[in-house]
Amino acid sequence: MTDGDRQEMLIVTGMSGAGRSTVADALEDLGWYVVDNLPPQMLRPLVELAQRAGASLPRIAAVVDIRGGTFFSELQEMVESLRDKVDVRVVFLDANDAVLVRRFESVRRPHPLQGDGTLLDGITAERTRLAEVRESSDIIVDSSDLNIHQLATLVTETFAEENRAGLRVIVQSFGFKYGLPPDADLVADARFLPNPFWEPELRAHTGEDPEVAEFVLGQAGAREFLDAYVAALRPVLEGYQRENKRHATIALGCTGGKHRSVALVRELATRLRSIPGLAVSVKHRDLGRE
């Protein structure tokens, strides 16, 4: 392994019940060397071991979470101290409270911080303790709407070695009435355009259909918005690459996430693919909803 091929390290953390074990298993299937339930103080020895192993351990992942007790509070300090030694990123797994309660109830296990209280008490306490870690994480994955197979697929698509670019960008459509995407880095609003929902011949179609896309992109301001937004995004995405940020999610919403946002996301993704160093993919979060 040369100096230019720095070892990679993922710190997998986040809310209990949000899918850390599923992510760890998926990473292991991709060839990562995975260590579960590691106290933050053991991260440095793990890195030193990997460096001695050289090319035989190029990619290591450590699951670090609230089970570490008082040790967990030192996670952020430890991560910062490792950045000059390895290419380290923090992946934070999250899910909404209702989903977490349902998952704990389905396996009939208490929350690690529940004590004599309720499941929700434990979840609330953990969310408070993890707030700063979540804020500083490199990648946030919300698993609320994902089953274990979908989460594993997302990990595979995100971390597979082949065709890796400097920055992987997900351009995502969504419906405001279903809530903001919690993992979005940037959010834009397409509701300034007329809604095809009110056109009887277009209502049953989506932004993926040519007639809807033509209608949306033909409205006053649509292409001007795309021109200006791409111009604004270019220095941001180039800055992400300079700061070694490898994943970014750009979310574009309309009322229901079916017409305007879908059409604009498709066109936006096409334009972003012309920027060097980006691997751009498209996701339509709410396209199948009624």
Backbone as CSV, one residue per row, in Angstrom:
resi,resn,N_x,N_y,N_z,CA_x,CA_y,CA_z,C_x,C_y,C_z
1,MET,0.835,-1.189,0.000,0.000,0.000,0.000,0.873,1.243,0.000
2,THR,0.651,2.169,-0.943,1.452,3.385,-1.047,0.864,4.477,-0.173
3,ASP,1.636,5.576,-0.027,1.152,6.678,0.780,-0.112,7.293,0.200
4,GLY,-0.255,7.187,-1.135,-1.441,7.754,-1.760,-2.676,6.901,-1.579
5,ASP,-2.492,5.646,-1.187,-3.625,4.744,-0.992,-3.859,4.573,0.500
6,ARG,-4.422,5.598,1.110,-4.637,5.561,2.554,-5.706,4.548,2.908
7,GLN,-5.527,3.924,4.053,-6.529,2.985,4.521,-7.823,3.723,4.833
8,GLU,-8.911,3.039,4.618,-10.220,3.614,4.890,-10.765,3.044,6.185
9,MET,-11.429,3.915,6.960,-12.072,3.473,8.189,-13.458,4.092,8.276
10,LEU,-14.429,3.248,8.523,-15.793,3.702,8.768,-16.116,3.515,10.244
11,ILE,-16.669,4.541,10.857,-17.225,4.434,12.198,-18.738,4.362,12.024
12,VAL,-19.325,3.229,12.356,-20.768,3.039,12.233,-21.383,3.250,13.609
13,THR,-22.237,4.253,13.725,-22.860,4.551,15.005,-24.307,4.960,14.757
14,GLY,-24.975,5.454,15.792,-26.351,5.881,15.613,-27.291,5.286,16.638
15,MET,-28.574,5.446,16.367,-29.615,5.038,17.298,-29.736,3.521,17.390
16,SER,-29.934,3.030,18.597,-30.193,1.598,18.794,-31.489,1.229,18.072
17,GLY,-31.448,0.159,17.284,-32.617,-0.265,16.527,-32.713,0.327,15.146
18,ALA,-31.746,1.184,14.769,-31.805,1.843,13.458,-31.139,1.038,12.358
19,GLY,-30.453,-0.069,12.706,-29.903,-0.938,11.657,-28.398,-1.064,11.636
20,ARG,-27.737,-0.771,12.755,-26.276,-0.854,12.749,-25.787,-2.260,12.409
21,SER,-26.438,-3.285,12.957,-25.996,-4.663,12.699,-26.166,-5.023,11.230
22,THR,-27.257,-4.579,10.624,-27.480,-4.836,9.201,-26.400,-4.175,8.357
23,VAL,-26.043,-2.937,8.704,-24.991,-2.229,7.983,-23.661,-2.943,8.145
24,ALA,-23.364,-3.387,9.365,-22.108,-4.098,9.616,-22.022,-5.368,8.787
25,ASP,-23.118,-6.116,8.723,-23.133,-7.362,7.937,-22.926,-7.071,6.454
26,ALA,-23.581,-6.009,5.962,-23.442,-5.664,4.544,-22.021,-5.231,4.220
27,LEU,-21.393,-4.480,5.109,-20.007,-4.069,4.894,-19.077,-5.277,4.889
28,GLU,-19.334,-6.218,5.788,-18.509,-7.429,5.833,-18.627,-8.202,4.527
29,ASP,-19.845,-8.246,3.981,-20.046,-8.936,2.700,-19.291,-8.243,1.570
30,LEU,-19.038,-6.941,1.714,-18.300,-6.183,0.702,-16.791,-6.281,0.884
31,GLY,-16.362,-6.998,1.927,-14.941,-7.185,2.135,-14.316,-6.289,3.187
32,TRP,-15.129,-5.501,3.873,-14.605,-4.683,4.951,-14.295,-5.576,6.158
33,TYR,-13.254,-5.197,6.917,-12.957,-5.876,8.176,-13.747,-5.154,9.263
34,VAL,-14.737,-5.832,9.848,-15.707,-5.187,10.735,-15.512,-5.651,12.175
35,VAL,-15.491,-4.679,13.079,-15.416,-4.961,14.514,-16.639,-4.342,15.180
36,ASP,-17.395,-5.137,15.938,-18.636,-4.666,16.548,-18.411,-4.275,18.006
37,ASN,-19.212,-3.301,18.463,-19.247,-2.865,19.865,-17.857,-2.517,20.380
38,LEU,-17.177,-1.636,19.657,-15.809,-1.268,20.011,-15.812,0.042,20.803
39,PRO,-15.226,0.080,21.995,-15.109,1.352,22.714,-14.244,2.324,21.907
40,PRO,-14.566,3.612,21.915,-13.781,4.577,21.126,-12.288,4.521,21.415
41,GLN,-11.913,4.212,22.653,-10.503,4.163,23.007,-9.746,3.069,22.277
42,MET,-10.470,2.106,21.712,-9.836,1.002,20.987,-9.685,1.298,19.503
43,LEU,-10.177,2.454,19.053,-10.072,2.781,17.631,-8.620,2.953,17.199
44,ARG,-7.835,3.640,18.008,-6.439,3.862,17.644,-5.660,2.545,17.547
45,PRO,-5.768,1.626,18.543,-5.090,0.330,18.387,-5.554,-0.437,17.157
46,LEU,-6.845,-0.322,16.827,-7.349,-0.999,15.632,-6.691,-0.426,14.382
47,VAL,-6.565,0.894,14.316,-5.918,1.530,13.173,-4.453,1.103,13.084
48,GLU,-3.781,1.068,14.203,-2.380,0.657,14.207,-2.221,-0.781,13.739
49,LEU,-3.125,-1.653,14.161,-3.109,-3.040,13.706,-3.314,-3.110,12.200
50,ALA,-4.277,-2.346,11.695,-4.565,-2.349,10.261,-3.378,-1.819,9.469
51,GLN,-2.713,-0.799,9.986,-1.562,-0.244,9.278,-0.411,-1.246,9.221
52,ARG,-0.243,-2.021,10.276,0.790,-3.057,10.238,0.422,-4.147,9.238
53,ALA,-0.879,-4.402,9.104,-1.334,-5.425,8.156,-1.203,-4.945,6.714
54,GLY,-1.225,-3.620,6.524,-1.042,-3.058,5.188,-2.178,-3.388,4.247
55,ALA,-1.840,-3.833,3.054,-2.829,-4.067,1.999,-3.810,-5.179,2.339
56,SER,-3.489,-6.020,3.323,-4.416,-7.100,3.673,-5.615,-6.580,4.467
57,LEU,-5.524,-5.368,5.025,-6.650,-4.757,5.737,-6.823,-3.307,5.282
58,PRO,-7.188,-3.107,4.010,-7.273,-1.740,3.501,-8.516,-0.989,3.959
59,ARG,-9.560,-1.734,4.335,-10.837,-1.094,4.678,-11.357,-1.701,5.970
60,ILE,-11.436,-0.885,7.014,-11.898,-1.376,8.305,-13.112,-0.569,8.754
61,ALA,-14.012,-1.242,9.448,-15.219,-0.593,9.958,-15.402,-0.983,11.415
62,ALA,-15.772,-0.015,12.233,-15.992,-0.266,13.651,-17.376,0.230,14.046
63,VAL,-18.156,-0.648,14.674,-19.462,-0.257,15.195,-19.249,0.265,16.609
64,VAL,-19.516,1.542,16.800,-19.324,2.201,18.089,-20.651,2.832,18.488
65,ASP,-21.167,2.468,19.649,-22.490,2.963,20.006,-22.634,3.139,21.506
66,ILE,-23.829,3.431,21.913,-24.120,3.803,23.286,-23.825,2.680,24.275
67,ARG,-23.662,1.451,23.776,-23.328,0.345,24.677,-21.960,0.538,25.310
68,GLY,-21.163,1.444,24.742,-19.854,1.730,25.310,-19.904,2.529,26.598
69,GLY,-21.121,2.949,27.017,-21.273,3.646,28.282,-20.516,4.961,28.304
70,THR,-19.801,5.216,29.415,-19.084,6.484,29.565,-17.989,6.648,28.521
71,PHE,-17.502,5.537,27.956,-16.458,5.611,26.941,-16.950,6.320,25.680
72,PHE,-18.268,6.219,25.415,-18.807,6.730,24.157,-18.615,8.238,24.027
73,SER,-18.577,8.946,25.142,-18.458,10.408,25.101,-17.168,10.876,24.449
74,GLU,-16.186,10.000,24.329,-14.901,10.375,23.746,-14.820,10.098,22.244
75,LEU,-15.939,9.668,21.639,-15.908,9.272,20.232,-15.439,10.393,19.320
76,GLN,-16.053,11.579,19.416,-15.719,12.654,18.488,-14.251,13.062,18.592
77,GLU,-13.750,13.158,19.806,-12.345,13.513,19.998,-11.430,12.462,19.373
78,MET,-11.781,11.206,19.524,-10.964,10.133,18.981,-10.988,10.136,17.453
79,VAL,-12.165,10.373,16.874,-12.267,10.413,15.415,-11.381,11.509,14.847
80,GLU,-11.422,12.696,15.444,-10.606,13.808,14.951,-9.121,13.480,15.036
81,SER,-8.714,12.758,16.070,-7.303,12.427,16.228,-6.822,11.413,15.205
82,LEU,-7.761,10.701,14.565,-7.395,9.669,13.597,-7.357,10.180,12.156
83,ARG,-7.879,11.366,11.923,-8.033,11.839,10.546,-6.700,12.024,9.827
84,ASP,-5.618,12.254,10.573,-4.324,12.399,9.914,-3.644,11.059,9.661
85,LYS,-4.259,9.983,10.123,-3.677,8.644,9.950,-4.402,7.821,8.894
86,VAL,-5.736,7.927,8.854,-6.531,7.142,7.915,-7.643,8.015,7.351
87,ASP,-8.229,7.538,6.274,-9.392,8.184,5.677,-10.614,7.726,6.466
88,VAL,-11.015,8.504,7.466,-12.061,8.072,8.384,-13.348,8.836,8.127
89,ARG,-14.453,8.104,8.130,-15.782,8.695,7.983,-16.707,8.116,9.039
90,VAL,-17.681,8.912,9.448,-18.656,8.470,10.445,-20.009,8.310,9.757
91,VAL,-20.586,7.115,9.892,-21.908,6.819,9.346,-22.891,6.736,10.510
92,PHE,-23.927,7.568,10.475,-24.904,7.618,11.566,-26.218,7.010,11.099
93,LEU,-26.675,5.960,11.795,-27.949,5.305,11.491,-29.039,5.908,12.358
94,ASP,-30.137,6.293,11.720,-31.226,6.939,12.454,-32.564,6.365,12.000
95,ALA,-33.593,6.598,12.782,-34.971,6.245,12.431,-35.870,7.029,13.366
96,ASN,-37.114,7.231,12.968,-37.992,8.013,13.834,-38.420,7.202,15.058
97,ASP,-38.907,7.902,16.071,-39.201,7.265,17.352,-40.229,6.139,17.234
98,ALA,-41.286,6.365,16.443,-42.337,5.354,16.317,-41.781,4.060,15.736
99,VAL,-40.917,4.170,14.739,-40.310,2.981,14.134,-39.410,2.269,15.127
100,LEU,-38.621,3.031,15.878,-37.723,2.418,16.856,-38.502,1.687,17.943
101,VAL,-39.575,2.294,18.420,-40.418,1.615,19.420,-40.963,0.317,18.856
102,ARG,-41.462,0.348,17.638,-42.030,-0.857,17.019,-40.975,-1.952,16.871
103,ARG,-39.764,-1.566,16.494,-38.703,-2.568,16.319,-38.312,-3.198,17.645
104,PHE,-38.195,-2.395,18.700,-37.862,-2.968,20.006,-38.975,-3.867,20.519
105,GLU,-40.206,-3.458,20.299,-41.332,-4.291,20.752,-41.393,-5.610,19.989
106,SER,-41.005,-5.591,18.713,-41.083,-6.813,17.912,-40.071,-7.856,18.362
107,VAL,-38.930,-7.404,18.915,-37.917,-8.365,19.384,-37.975,-8.553,20.898
108,ARG,-38.895,-7.806,21.547,-39.126,-7.932,22.994,-37.854,-7.724,23.804
109,ARG,-37.121,-6.674,23.458,-35.913,-6.339,24.189,-36.010,-4.900,24.693
110,PRO,-35.449,-4.612,25.872,-35.463,-3.237,26.383,-34.443,-2.384,25.659
111,HIS,-34.643,-1.096,25.724,-33.656,-0.171,25.180,-32.480,-0.090,26.143
112,PRO,-31.234,0.043,25.646,-30.065,0.088,26.528,-30.116,1.186,27.583
113,LEU,-30.821,2.281,27.303,-30.898,3.389,28.254,-32.269,3.495,28.920
114,GLN,-33.083,2.475,28.792,-34.450,2.522,29.289,-34.529,2.527,30.810
115,GLY,-33.704,1.705,31.466,-33.741,1.624,32.919,-35.111,1.220,33.413
116,ASP,-35.660,1.977,34.368,-36.998,1.699,34.898,-38.087,2.444,34.144
117,GLY,-37.695,3.159,33.075,-38.670,3.923,32.319,-39.257,3.149,31.148
118,THR,-39.818,3.882,30.194,-40.425,3.272,29.019,-39.413,3.202,27.877
119,LEU,-39.798,2.493,26.824,-38.960,2.460,25.628,-38.693,3.862,25.105
120,LEU,-39.741,4.666,25.088,-39.600,6.022,24.564,-38.670,6.856,25.434
121,ASP,-38.671,6.609,26.736,-37.729,7.308,27.613,-36.284,6.990,27.209
122,GLY,-36.009,5.712,26.955,-34.667,5.309,26.550,-34.276,5.898,25.218
123,ILE,-35.198,5.894,24.256,-34.923,6.452,22.924,-34.645,7.950,23.017
124,THR,-35.445,8.659,23.825,-35.256,10.094,23.988,-33.899,10.406,24.611
125,ALA,-33.522,9.634,25.632,-32.222,9.839,26.280,-31.080,9.593,25.300
126,GLU,-31.206,8.535,24.498,-30.149,8.232,23.535,-30.062,9.306,22.471
127,ARG,-31.196,9.785,21.988,-31.183,10.811,20.949,-30.509,12.091,21.455
128,THR,-30.739,12.417,22.708,-30.101,13.595,23.301,-28.591,13.418,23.374
129,ARG,-28.148,12.259,23.810,-26.713,12.010,23.951,-25.999,11.941,22.602
130,LEU,-26.735,11.569,21.553,-26.110,11.404,20.237,-26.255,12.626,19.338
131,ALA,-26.889,13.681,19.833,-27.194,14.836,18.975,-25.934,15.428,18.340
132,GLU,-24.884,15.605,19.113,-23.660,16.199,18.572,-22.957,15.261,17.603
133,VAL,-22.983,13.971,17.901,-22.375,12.994,16.998,-23.101,12.994,15.665
134,ARG,-24.415,13.027,15.703,-25.204,13.053,14.472,-24.875,14.296,13.649
135,GLU,-24.765,15.426,14.319,-24.513,16.685,13.632,-23.180,16.660,12.893
136,SER,-22.185,15.993,13.445,-20.850,16.000,12.854,-20.567,14.796,11.962
137,SER,-21.549,13.919,11.776,-21.338,12.713,10.976,-21.197,13.043,9.496
138,ASP,-20.444,12.213,8.791,-20.238,12.410,7.361,-21.414,11.910,6.537
139,ILE,-22.029,10.823,6.986,-23.144,10.222,6.265,-24.246,9.914,7.263
140,ILE,-25.468,10.347,6.980,-26.625,10.033,7.822,-27.586,9.190,6.999
141,VAL,-27.929,8.031,7.535,-28.852,7.118,6.862,-30.100,6.978,7.712
142,ASP,-31.236,7.397,7.179,-32.511,7.224,7.883,-33.161,5.937,7.409
143,SER,-33.321,4.987,8.313,-33.838,3.664,7.935,-35.320,3.498,8.238
144,SER,-36.011,4.595,8.552,-37.412,4.505,8.969,-38.279,3.752,7.965
145,ASP,-38.048,4.002,6.684,-38.883,3.407,5.635,-38.197,2.246,4.926
146,LEU,-37.118,1.702,5.526,-36.361,0.628,4.888,-36.451,-0.654,5.698
147,ASN,-36.659,-1.783,5.007,-36.506,-3.055,5.691,-35.037,-3.450,5.641
148,ILE,-34.682,-4.573,6.287,-33.260,-4.920,6.377,-32.651,-5.179,5.005
149,HIS,-33.434,-5.694,4.077,-32.908,-5.974,2.744,-32.658,-4.678,1.975
150,GLN,-33.571,-3.724,2.100,-33.391,-2.439,1.427,-32.211,-1.678,2.022
151,LEU,-32.037,-1.773,3.333,-30.908,-1.100,3.974,-29.587,-1.722,3.520
152,ALA,-29.546,-3.038,3.443,-28.334,-3.715,2.980,-28.017,-3.326,1.534
153,THR,-29.046,-3.212,0.706,-28.842,-2.801,-0.686,-28.295,-1.383,-0.759
154,LEU,-28.815,-0.499,0.081,-28.331,0.879,0.114,-26.847,0.925,0.496
155,VAL,-26.457,0.113,1.475,-25.053,0.061,1.891,-24.182,-0.454,0.755
156,THR,-24.656,-1.488,0.070,-23.902,-2.056,-1.049,-23.704,-1.028,-2.144
157,GLU,-24.767,-0.292,-2.478,-24.664,0.717,-3.528,-23.743,1.865,-3.124
158,THR,-23.710,2.170,-1.844,-22.936,3.310,-1.365,-21.458,2.998,-1.234
159,PHE,-21.127,1.781,-0.773,-19.752,1.493,-0.393,-19.047,0.453,-1.256
160,ALA,-19.703,-0.047,-2.288,-19.012,-0.979,-3.176,-17.822,-0.271,-3.815
161,GLU,-16.729,-0.987,-4.003,-15.478,-0.383,-4.486,-15.543,0.057,-5.943
162,GLU,-16.274,-0.699,-6.753,-16.208,-0.422,-8.171,-16.840,0.929,-8.513
163,ASN,-16.232,1.567,-9.522,-16.743,2.827,-10.072,-16.888,3.916,-9.031
164,ARG,-15.983,3.974,-8.076,-16.080,4.983,-7.039,-15.582,6.322,-7.582
165,ALA,-16.361,7.365,-7.334,-15.980,8.713,-7.759,-15.560,9.507,-6.539
166,GLY,-15.072,10.734,-6.779,-14.683,11.582,-5.674,-15.856,11.933,-4.782
167,LEU,-17.036,12.116,-5.363,-18.230,12.463,-4.595,-19.431,11.756,-5.195
168,ARG,-20.129,11.016,-4.365,-21.352,10.337,-4.797,-22.538,11.206,-4.406
169,VAL,-23.328,11.622,-5.398,-24.441,12.536,-5.175,-25.763,11.813,-5.469
170,ILE,-26.658,11.845,-4.499,-28.016,11.346,-4.707,-28.926,12.549,-4.893
171,VAL,-29.621,12.609,-6.015,-30.591,13.665,-6.267,-31.973,13.046,-6.048
172,GLN,-32.685,13.560,-5.079,-33.894,12.887,-4.585,-35.120,13.785,-4.662
173,SER,-36.206,13.247,-5.219,-37.477,13.957,-5.187,-38.249,13.529,-3.934
174,PHE,-39.130,14.416,-3.470,-39.947,14.063,-2.307,-41.182,14.943,-2.271
175,GLY,-42.138,14.570,-1.446,-43.351,15.352,-1.241,-43.316,16.040,0.111
176,PHE,-43.517,17.349,0.118,-43.498,18.086,1.381,-44.560,17.581,2.353
177,LYS,-45.672,17.087,1.841,-46.729,16.643,2.749,-46.338,15.370,3.508
178,TYR,-45.264,14.719,3.081,-44.768,13.538,3.792,-43.548,13.868,4.666
179,GLY,-43.166,15.137,4.707,-42.054,15.553,5.549,-40.752,15.691,4.794
180,LEU,-39.855,16.510,5.345,-38.539,16.709,4.742,-37.675,15.459,4.886
181,PRO,-36.858,15.135,3.896,-35.915,14.014,4.041,-34.895,14.348,5.129
182,PRO,-34.812,13.561,6.200,-33.918,13.917,7.309,-32.441,13.807,6.968
183,ASP,-32.113,13.085,5.889,-30.708,12.888,5.542,-30.246,13.793,4.402
184,ALA,-31.064,14.787,4.033,-30.706,15.665,2.915,-29.675,16.702,3.355
185,ASP,-28.672,16.930,2.512,-27.700,17.987,2.754,-28.209,19.328,2.239
186,LEU,-28.942,19.296,1.121,-29.466,20.509,0.508,-30.906,20.255,0.083
187,VAL,-31.777,21.232,0.277,-33.200,21.074,-0.060,-33.652,22.262,-0.899
188,ALA,-34.389,21.968,-1.980,-34.972,23.010,-2.823,-36.459,22.732,-2.997
189,ASP,-37.199,23.754,-3.386,-38.659,23.696,-3.447,-39.146,23.916,-4.875
190,ALA,-39.899,22.944,-5.397,-40.425,23.049,-6.766,-41.860,23.559,-6.805
191,ARG,-42.397,23.961,-5.659,-43.811,24.357,-5.623,-44.065,25.746,-6.210
192,PHE,-43.046,26.391,-6.750,-43.249,27.673,-7.432,-43.792,27.472,-8.841
193,LEU,-43.823,26.211,-9.295,-44.324,25.891,-10.636,-45.771,25.400,-10.570
194,PRO,-46.548,25.605,-11.634,-47.915,25.075,-11.676,-47.905,23.554,-11.505
195,ASN,-48.899,23.045,-10.802,-48.958,21.622,-10.478,-49.689,20.843,-11.568
196,PRO,-49.025,19.877,-12.210,-49.701,19.048,-13.225,-50.866,18.245,-12.662
197,PHE,-50.933,18.115,-11.343,-52.048,17.383,-10.726,-53.393,17.985,-11.134
198,TRP,-53.415,19.294,-11.369,-54.667,19.961,-11.704,-54.977,19.930,-13.193
199,GLU,-54.121,19.255,-13.964,-54.389,19.045,-15.390,-54.960,17.637,-15.549
200,PRO,-56.244,17.495,-15.887,-56.885,16.171,-15.905,-56.120,15.126,-16.716
201,GLU,-55.537,15.528,-17.836,-54.853,14.563,-18.695,-53.486,14.159,-18.142
202,LEU,-52.985,14.881,-17.141,-51.660,14.595,-16.577,-51.721,14.018,-15.164
203,ARG,-52.859,14.111,-14.503,-52.952,13.757,-13.085,-52.490,12.338,-12.808
204,ALA,-52.866,11.396,-13.648,-52.541,9.990,-13.392,-51.106,9.641,-13.763
205,HIS,-50.419,10.550,-14.433,-49.032,10.299,-14.846,-48.061,10.821,-13.794
206,THR,-46.785,10.611,-14.011,-45.757,11.097,-13.083,-44.710,11.903,-13.839
207,GLY,-43.793,12.467,-13.084,-42.722,13.247,-13.692,-41.780,12.428,-14.537
208,GLU,-41.884,11.123,-14.469,-41.064,10.266,-15.319,-41.655,10.109,-16.713
209,ASP,-42.913,10.485,-16.879,-43.555,10.402,-18.189,-43.222,11.649,-19.015
210,PRO,-42.934,11.472,-20.297,-42.501,12.603,-21.139,-43.479,13.765,-21.157
211,GLU,-44.788,13.478,-21.162,-45.749,14.566,-21.246,-45.747,15.437,-19.983
212,VAL,-45.519,14.825,-18.824,-45.449,15.595,-17.582,-44.147,16.378,-17.533
213,ALA,-43.035,15.722,-17.898,-41.742,16.404,-17.895,-41.767,17.608,-18.825
214,GLU,-42.376,17.452,-19.994,-42.462,18.561,-20.959,-43.282,19.701,-20.383
215,PHE,-44.379,19.361,-19.707,-45.240,20.379,-19.088,-44.470,21.148,-18.012
216,VAL,-43.788,20.420,-17.127,-43.067,21.055,-16.010,-41.926,21.919,-16.512
217,LEU,-41.105,21.362,-17.389,-39.932,22.095,-17.869,-40.304,23.239,-18.800
218,GLY,-41.526,23.199,-19.318,-41.979,24.269,-20.201,-42.560,25.463,-19.473
219,GLN,-42.715,25.370,-18.156,-43.296,26.472,-17.391,-42.283,27.605,-17.214
220,ALA,-42.788,28.812,-17.107,-41.927,29.975,-16.898,-41.119,29.804,-15.609
221,GLY,-39.830,29.959,-15.712,-38.959,29.877,-14.543,-38.339,28.528,-14.293
222,ALA,-38.840,27.466,-14.948,-38.340,26.118,-14.658,-36.885,25.963,-15.084
223,ARG,-36.595,26.251,-16.324,-35.223,26.083,-16.810,-34.296,27.149,-16.229
224,GLU,-34.832,28.349,-15.969,-34.026,29.386,-15.327,-33.616,28.935,-13.922
225,PHE,-34.556,28.293,-13.209,-34.239,27.764,-11.880,-33.133,26.719,-11.963
226,LEU,-33.243,25.795,-12.913,-32.231,24.752,-13.048,-30.865,25.338,-13.393
227,ASP,-30.846,26.318,-14.299,-29.576,26.956,-14.659,-28.928,27.578,-13.427
228,ALA,-29.724,28.330,-12.656,-29.189,29.020,-11.486,-28.806,28.046,-10.381
229,TYR,-29.609,26.974,-10.207,-29.336,26.030,-9.124,-28.063,25.238,-9.395
230,VAL,-27.873,24.814,-10.633,-26.637,24.102,-10.979,-25.431,25.017,-10.778
231,ALA,-25.572,26.292,-11.162,-24.480,27.238,-10.965,-24.161,27.420,-9.485
232,ALA,-25.207,27.412,-8.641,-24.994,27.542,-7.197,-24.420,26.271,-6.591
233,LEU,-24.822,25.118,-7.129,-24.355,23.841,-6.594,-22.907,23.550,-6.961
234,ARG,-22.474,24.015,-8.105,-21.123,23.669,-8.576,-20.041,24.006,-7.549
235,PRO,-19.959,25.233,-7.015,-18.907,25.494,-6.020,-19.111,24.720,-4.723
236,VAL,-20.366,24.429,-4.369,-20.624,23.645,-3.159,-20.093,22.224,-3.316
237,LEU,-20.404,21.595,-4.439,-19.971,20.215,-4.672,-18.457,20.139,-4.842
238,GLU,-17.871,21.144,-5.483,-16.413,21.169,-5.597,-15.769,21.343,-4.219
239,GLY,-16.411,22.139,-3.366,-15.920,22.307,-2.008,-16.028,21.037,-1.193
240,TYR,-17.136,20.301,-1.386,-17.281,19.005,-0.714,-16.102,18.094,-1.070
241,GLN,-15.745,18.076,-2.339,-14.646,17.218,-2.765,-13.324,17.656,-2.144
242,ARG,-13.104,18.972,-2.064,-11.860,19.451,-1.429,-11.805,19.080,0.040
243,GLU,-12.976,19.018,0.675,-13.041,18.672,2.094,-13.179,17.168,2.324
244,ASN,-13.013,16.390,1.251,-13.072,14.925,1.320,-14.433,14.393,1.776
245,LYS,-15.476,15.141,1.501,-16.831,14.635,1.725,-17.186,13.755,0.542
246,ARG,-17.618,12.544,0.791,-17.797,11.588,-0.299,-19.243,11.344,-0.683
247,HIS,-20.178,11.782,0.120,-21.584,11.537,-0.173,-22.385,12.800,0.098
248,ALA,-23.306,13.101,-0.788,-24.184,14.253,-0.602,-25.554,13.925,-1.172
249,THR,-26.596,14.400,-0.485,-27.963,14.207,-0.958,-28.600,15.558,-1.213
250,ILE,-29.053,15.754,-2.439,-29.747,16.975,-2.835,-31.211,16.622,-3.009
251,ALA,-32.064,17.211,-2.199,-33.490,16.884,-2.234,-34.269,18.036,-2.863
252,LEU,-35.220,17.676,-3.710,-36.049,18.666,-4.384,-37.491,18.229,-4.220
253,GLY,-38.313,19.078,-3.586,-39.663,18.658,-3.232,-40.753,19.435,-3.928
254,CYS,-41.900,18.785,-4.054,-43.135,19.451,-4.444,-44.202,18.990,-3.448
255,THR,-45.452,19.177,-3.744,-46.485,18.860,-2.761,-46.531,17.365,-2.436
256,GLY,-46.658,16.536,-3.483,-46.802,15.105,-3.245,-45.636,14.256,-3.695
257,GLY,-44.633,14.857,-4.319,-43.473,14.100,-4.774,-43.743,13.213,-5.966
258,LYS,-44.689,13.643,-6.828,-45.083,12.789,-7.952,-44.829,13.430,-9.317
259,HIS,-45.011,14.734,-9.428,-44.926,15.374,-10.733,-43.733,16.322,-10.869
260,ARG,-43.860,17.522,-10.279,-42.855,18.571,-10.489,-41.467,18.170,-10.003
261,SER,-41.388,17.686,-8.764,-40.061,17.355,-8.218,-39.404,16.223,-8.989
262,VAL,-40.198,15.257,-9.436,-39.651,14.117,-10.180,-39.064,14.580,-11.507
263,ALA,-39.814,15.417,-12.221,-39.331,15.909,-13.515,-38.078,16.761,-13.350
264,LEU,-38.058,17.637,-12.344,-36.902,18.497,-12.137,-35.680,17.710,-11.673
265,VAL,-35.898,16.707,-10.831,-34.774,15.892,-10.355,-34.100,15.163,-11.506
266,ARG,-34.887,14.638,-12.403,-34.308,13.938,-13.544,-33.450,14.881,-14.387
267,GLU,-33.946,16.079,-14.622,-33.188,17.050,-15.417,-31.971,17.551,-14.642
268,LEU,-32.134,17.769,-13.328,-31.017,18.227,-12.513,-29.896,17.192,-12.495
269,ALA,-30.250,15.929,-12.355,-29.235,14.865,-12.344,-28.473,14.828,-13.655
270,THR,-29.163,14.994,-14.765,-28.511,14.991,-16.073,-27.479,16.119,-16.151
271,ARG,-27.827,17.284,-15.647,-26.903,18.411,-15.701,-25.715,18.219,-14.750
272,LEU,-25.959,17.664,-13.575,-24.873,17.471,-12.614,-23.860,16.437,-13.088
273,ARG,-24.299,15.506,-13.926,-23.372,14.477,-14.424,-22.272,15.068,-15.300
274,SER,-22.439,16.320,-15.715,-21.400,16.959,-16.523,-20.277,17.533,-15.666
275,ILE,-20.448,17.532,-14.338,-19.421,18.065,-13.439,-18.428,16.951,-13.126
276,PRO,-17.147,17.148,-13.360,-16.145,16.093,-13.126,-16.104,15.656,-11.669
277,GLY,-15.845,14.359,-11.482,-15.653,13.811,-10.149,-16.916,13.422,-9.427
278,LEU,-18.069,13.539,-10.073,-19.332,13.196,-9.430,-19.885,11.882,-9.983
279,ALA,-20.442,11.068,-9.086,-21.229,9.911,-9.497,-22.657,10.198,-9.047
280,VAL,-23.539,10.471,-9.993,-24.879,10.973,-9.685,-25.922,9.878,-9.882
281,SER,-26.768,9.695,-8.860,-27.875,8.754,-8.970,-29.163,9.454,-8.559
282,VAL,-30.282,8.872,-8.958,-31.594,9.487,-8.740,-32.435,8.597,-7.831
283,LYS,-33.147,9.233,-6.924,-34.054,8.516,-6.018,-35.353,9.296,-5.930
284,HIS,-36.483,8.601,-6.046,-37.799,9.229,-5.913,-38.448,8.658,-4.654
285,ARG,-38.371,9.410,-3.564,-38.791,8.861,-2.271,-40.285,8.561,-2.196
286,ASP,-41.129,9.448,-2.746,-42.555,9.326,-2.519,-43.352,9.045,-3.784
287,LEU,-42.682,8.602,-4.821,-43.328,8.423,-6.111,-44.463,7.417,-6.062
288,GLY,-44.336,6.361,-5.259,-45.359,5.318,-5.227,-46.510,5.579,-4.272
289,ARG,-46.472,6.689,-3.529,-47.516,6.968,-2.547,-48.749,7.553,-3.220
290,GLU,-49.867,7.370,-2.553,-51.109,7.952,-3.063,-51.235,9.390,-2.549
